[in-house]
Amino acid sequence: MRIDKFLNCVNITKRRVISEDMCRSGVVSINDTIVKPAKVVKIGDTITIKYLSRTAKYEVLDIPTTKTIAKTMQSKYVKEII
C-alpha cells in the first residue's frame, strides 16, 4: 500500500491529499529516508512525521485490506513509538 493511502487509511491524517502534500514537502520518512507519496509501506517499517512542534514515529504492524478502518482499530495497524 502507498504511504499516502496508508496514512489516511489508518487515521493518521484526515485526507489523502494532506498525506500527499506532507510527503512532497519532505516531512514524512520511512526508516529514516524521506519518501514520495507512492512509496510502498511494508510490515515492520518505521514511519516518521516531522510536525512543526513535535516528531511522531509509528511502527507498521499490519497493512489494511480495506479503504478505511475504524479509529478504534488503529492500534492493530500502527503503534506509536515514543
TORFI-580170 format. One record per residue (C-alpha): residue in one letter; residue number from 1; x, y, z. Coordinates in steps of 0.25 Angstrom, whole numbers, plus 5000, padded with zeros to 4 digits. Example, Ala and Ser with C-alpha at 12.3 -4.5 7.8 and 13.67 -1.06 7.14 Angstrom:
2
(A 1 (5049 4982 5031)),
(S 2 (5055 4996 5029)),
This chain:
82
(M 1 (5000 5000 5000)),
(R 2 (5005 5014 4997)),
(I 3 (5009 5023 5008)),
(D 4 (4999 5034 5005)),
(K 5 (4988 5024 5005)),
(F 6 (4993 5017 5018)),
(L 7 (4994 5030 5026)),
(N 8 (4979 5033 5022)),
(C 9 (4974 5019 5024)),
(V 10 (4979 5017 5038)),
(N 11 (4974 5031 5042)),
(I 12 (4988 5038 5044)),
(T 13 (4983 5048 5034)),
(K 14 (4969 5053 5031)),
(R 15 (4970 5053 5016)),
(R 16 (4979 5046 5006)),
(V 17 (4983 5060 4999)),
(I 18 (4989 5064 5013)),
(S 19 (4997 5052 5013)),
(E 20 (5001 5054 4999)),
(D 21 (5005 5069 5002)),
(M 22 (5013 5064 5014)),
(C 23 (5021 5054 5006)),
(R 24 (5024 5064 4995)),
(S 25 (5029 5075 5005)),
(G 26 (5039 5065 5012)),
(V 27 (5033 5063 5026)),
(V 28 (5030 5048 5024)),
(S 29 (5041 5038 5024)),
(I 30 (5041 5022 5025)),
(N 31 (5053 5016 5032)),
(D 32 (5060 5030 5032)),
(T 33 (5059 5032 5017)),
(I 34 (5050 5043 5012)),
(V 35 (5039 5037 5003)),
(K 36 (5030 5041 4992)),
(P 37 (5015 5039 4993)),
(A 38 (5016 5026 4984)),
(K 39 (5026 5019 4993)),
(V 40 (5021 5005 4997)),
(V 41 (5019 5002 5012)),
(K 42 (5023 4989 5018)),
(I 43 (5021 4982 5031)),
(G 44 (5032 4986 5041)),
(D 45 (5035 4999 5035)),
(T 46 (5036 5011 5044)),
(I 47 (5029 5024 5039)),
(T 48 (5034 5037 5044)),
(I 49 (5026 5050 5042)),
(K 50 (5032 5063 5046)),
(Y 51 (5021 5073 5050)),
(L 52 (5025 5088 5054)),
(S 53 (5025 5085 5069)),
(R 54 (5028 5070 5070)),
(T 55 (5032 5058 5063)),
(A 56 (5023 5045 5063)),
(K 57 (5028 5031 5060)),
(Y 58 (5020 5020 5056)),
(E 59 (5023 5005 5054)),
(V 60 (5015 4998 5044)),
(L 61 (5009 4985 5050)),
(D 62 (4999 4981 5038)),
(I 63 (4994 4986 5025)),
(P 64 (4979 4989 5024)),
(T 65 (4972 4982 5013)),
(T 66 (4960 4992 5012)),
(K 67 (4960 5006 5008)),
(T 68 (4956 5011 5022)),
(I 69 (4957 5006 5036)),
(A 70 (4950 5010 5049)),
(K 71 (4958 5019 5058)),
(T 72 (4957 5009 5069)),
(M 73 (4965 4998 5060)),
(Q 74 (4977 5008 5058)),
(S 75 (4985 5000 5069)),
(K 76 (4984 4987 5060)),
(Y 77 (4991 4994 5049)),
(V 78 (5001 5004 5055)),
(K 79 (5008 5006 5068)),
(E 80 (5013 5020 5072)),
(I 81 (5027 5019 5077)),
(I 82 (5031 5029 5088)),
